[in-house]
Amino acid sequence: MDKVEGRTITVTSQGAQGPGTTVKVLVTDSTQFQKSVASSLDEIKPGVRVTVVGPTAADGTITAESISIAGQSRQ
């Protein structure tokens, strides 16, 4: 995060926009904020939403560098 001005956050992207691209993010009244805390494999149960980051092997297996746990999925 580079700066906050009112309801706009300016960040330098490392994602789909390309590394080093400046992106403005608008925060609205319905924007949800979450704070990450340390966790472990024990916290992951069926039905829990996760985001996995890591390299993908030829067989499709991902070696997790990080896993974000987002709570129960909506069904």
PyMOL commands that set and color helices and strands:
alter all, ss='L'
color gray80, all
select helices_A, chain A and resi 41-43
alter helices_A, ss='H'
color red, helices_A
select strands_A, chain A and resi 3-5+8-13+21-26+48-53+66-72
alter strands_A, ss='S'
color yellow, strands_A
deselect
rebuild
show_as cartoon
